């Protein structure tokens, strides 16, 4: 009897030393073996829980990696650095001087605008601009040539502006771009086409009255110079900028004898922009929403709009806080853009909205790969 119990205890100790997989196959012949089987079963459950915990941690890590990928390029948002705005005569360098050199390669832009065609205050405005990135200057440079022709030629304005914008790489995905613009211009008044008390609207929203004495000469020149400052933040996903022009508030009174009740100084021109681009995976579709604010003299407005592109064709529209609206249609490639823009904007002089037409041509001579590699954007 004693020998049988010793044999049983020896068998039990052998069971305890068996590996887990072998122990699970031993038949329980008495109460002690049953206790051992329960311990084995409990160990199996604990192992299953450990495996489950590892699976949960793995899923959590996968979720974190997915979130990182999403935040690295949220909903396919990018910044193409090739902005378009529907606001009248408002292109990249007009909206922010600091856009000079953004495309790294030489860029030529022309704008031809017929404002309020057929009205008494119609005006023809033309601009040619050039900008590029200069490695030696570590920044972008630009030149703007502007000319406006009011009515039958009663007032003309010619202007030349020079822009410099250094590019400061704050991080891999952010570049800060301060900018300065210097301009020189000449306003020319043809007194033969101006009557005493005649009103003009050279700038939208601001009406001036000519209170000049009878002319003893047929024309009058007013030379002026001024400067402006701007700042543009170009990130991987969006851009945001602000600029102020006419900081010197140059003398611009061509309307009356000095100190005759009219403001003799140019008003500051404030512009702020915010926008981004959404591009599909195959790059056939893009949507470029934006918001732009500007304030000058009596004009204060906010435009919100977007450009939709499908392959080579573009269409867009915008609406302003003053109830003005605009639309555009055109074609665009990486190096070429041609767009027709029509806007229905209010004239303070006419006290009604009138139609204006605008054509924009933009050429990018090369893609500036060296500059892109240097900025790492």
Secondary structure, DSSP 4 states (H G I P E B T S, - for coil): -HHHHHHHHHHHHHHHHS-HHHHTTSPP-SHHHHHHHHHHHHHHHHHHHHHHHHHHHHHHHHHHHHHHHHHHTGGGEE--S-----STT--HHHH-GGGTTTTSS-EEEEEEEEETTTSTT-EEEEEEEEEEEEGGGTEEEEEEEEEEEETTTTEEEEEEEEEEEE-EEEETTEEEEEEEEEEEEEEEEEGGG--TT-EEEEETTEEEE-BPPPPSSSEEEEEEEEEEEEEEEEESSEEEEEEEE-TT--B---SBSTTSSS--BPPPEEEEEEEEEEE-TTSSEEEEEEEEEEEETTEEEEEEEEEEEETTEEEEEEEETTS-EEEEEEEE-SSEEEEEEEEEEEETTTTEEEEEEEEEEEEE----HHHHHHHT-
